Amino acid sequence: MLKIIYSDAMEVRRNFGAILDETVYLRKFTMIKRAGKSMAAIVPADVLVGLQKYGQELMKKIIIAGKRNDLEYDKAMNLANEAKGFARKNG
């Protein structure tokens, strides 16, 4: 189960070691907020690596699908960037 903890930036600064331990050993994700707005996250490194690999594989599939459908590289990249922007906004 995904455990997300919401903390303000000052709390993270004061308790960084404990938060890092919770991230690594308890698999907790910490969303860092400033002025009530989510600014960054602390996640286990393997999760970030997995997301990067997933993104790369998705891009390959988009490009391959584009070649089969005569989708130009620039248009495929625009679609991918649009999807990335949507995911960040609605994440």
Secondary structure, DSSP 4 states (H G I P E B T S, - for coil): --EEEEEEHHHHHHTHHHHHHHHHHH-EEEEEEETTEEEEEE--HHHHHHHHHHHHHHHHHHHHHHHHTT--HHHHHHHHHHHHHHHHHH-
